[in-house]
């Protein structure tokens, strides 16, 4: 079995964890705090999917806030994209699109508090 797990960096990783759990429904499973308040490593889950993150460290990780252009997007499959969209809206996510159906999925796009770009989607039933 293969699994791809994104590893994201944030200037303010503690705030990112709070945001990702509130707005996108992730569940914090592990956190390794550093003495200076930064996060050395954290693991979050969304159903059976995993996400790892850490604070930015010089020469090791960079936040999208420090980049000149979009470097990637993270796509997550959720059971009910419309309900997820409402949670993200209430949680303060920057919503790029409303839920729409195309490419065999109903999906929306959002941006988190430091500029990581997210796509949340629910597969459409085949006709």
RAHUMO-V696908 format. One record per helix or strand of 3 or more residues. SS is the DSSP state (@ for helix, = for strand). FROM is the first residue (numbers start at 1). LEN is the number of residues. If there is no record, write none. Layout:
ss->SS from->FROM len->LEN
ss->SS from->FROM len->LEN
This chain:
ss->= from->6 len->5
ss->@ from->13 len->12
ss->= from->27 len->7
ss->= from->39 len->8
ss->= from->49 len->7
ss->@ from->64 len->3
ss->= from->73 len->5
ss->@ from->81 len->10
ss->= from->100 len->3
ss->= from->105 len->7
ss->= from->117 len->7
